[in-house]
Amino acid sequence: MVIDLELEELKREFLAEAEQKVAEIESKIADRSPESLERLSYLAHQLKGSGGSYGFQRISTDATALEAALERLGEGEAMDETIRQHVVNLRSEIDRHSRELPPRAAGV
């Protein structure tokens, strides 16, 4: 039971951090500088790796697709709508999982 509560708390922390990463992605998405694209790819890569580790496979899958689209954008492909859709999908999954977690236990 204690392990379940600890895992739930770790999942909450991951989802809060994922929310911040998606917010940063949304704020920088229009900036096409190499630095911004690198940062966006880094954030997507982090979400890709961490999402699956916490059992959020869809977050990992969406982040993988976002990372690939950002790489193609860096190569000159027009990927604006695709990238926006991946970000919408990520936000939706993060929100859904946040709502599905049970309420925090007293004292946690």
C-alpha positions in Angstrom: 0.0 0.0 0.0 2.8 2.4 0.9 4.5 1.6 -2.4 1.3 2.3 -4.3 1.0 5.7 -2.6 4.6 6.5 -3.4 4.2 5.5 -7.0 1.0 7.6 -7.3 2.9 10.6 -5.9 5.8 10.1 -8.3 3.2 9.9 -11.1 1.7 13.2 -9.9 5.1 14.8 -9.9 5.8 13.5 -13.4 2.5 14.8 -14.7 3.1 18.3 -13.1 6.5 18.4 -14.7 5.1 17.2 -18.0 2.5 20.0 -17.9 5.3 22.5 -17.5 7.2 21.1 -20.4 4.2 21.2 -22.6 3.5 24.8 -21.6 7.1 25.7 -22.5 6.8 23.9 -25.8 3.6 25.8 -26.5 5.3 29.1 -25.7 8.2 28.5 -28.0 6.6 26.7 -30.8 6.6 29.7 -33.2 10.3 30.4 -32.7 12.2 28.6 -35.4 15.7 29.5 -34.2 18.1 26.5 -33.9 18.3 27.1 -30.2 14.5 26.9 -29.8 14.2 23.8 -32.0 16.9 22.2 -30.0 15.2 23.0 -26.7 11.8 21.8 -28.0 13.4 18.5 -29.2 15.0 18.1 -25.8 11.7 18.6 -24.0 9.9 16.1 -26.3 12.8 13.6 -25.8 12.4 13.9 -22.0 8.7 13.3 -22.2 9.3 10.4 -24.5 11.6 8.6 -22.1 9.8 9.4 -18.8 6.3 8.8 -20.0 6.8 5.1 -20.6 8.7 4.7 -17.4 5.7 5.8 -15.4 3.3 3.7 -17.4 2.0 6.5 -19.6 2.7 4.9 -23.0 0.5 7.3 -25.0 2.4 10.3 -23.6 5.7 8.6 -24.7 4.2 7.8 -28.1 3.0 11.3 -28.7 6.3 12.8 -27.5 8.1 10.4 -29.9 6.0 11.7 -32.8 6.5 15.3 -31.7 10.3 14.9 -31.5 10.3 13.4 -35.0 8.2 16.2 -36.4 10.5 18.8 -34.8 13.5 17.1 -36.4 11.8 17.3 -39.8 10.9 20.9 -39.1 14.6 21.6 -38.5 15.3 20.1 -41.9 12.9 22.5 -43.5 9.7 20.6 -43.7 6.5 22.5 -43.1 5.1 20.6 -40.0 3.2 23.3 -38.2 -0.2 21.6 -38.0 1.4 18.2 -37.2 3.4 19.7 -34.4 0.4 21.6 -33.0 -1.6 18.4 -33.0 1.1 16.4 -31.2 1.2 19.1 -28.5 -2.6 19.0 -28.2 -2.5 15.2 -27.8 0.2 15.5 -25.1 -1.8 18.1 -23.2 -4.9 16.0 -23.5 -3.2 12.8 -22.2 -1.5 14.7 -19.3 -4.8 16.2 -18.3 -6.6 12.8 -18.6 -4.0 11.0 -16.4 -4.0 13.8 -13.9 -7.8 13.5 -13.5 -7.6 9.7 -13.2 -5.1 9.6 -10.3 -6.8 9.0 -7.0 -6.9 11.9 -4.6 -3.9 12.4 -2.4 -3.9 10.5 0.9 -3.9 12.6 4.1 -0.4 13.5 5.1 1.2 13.0 1.7 
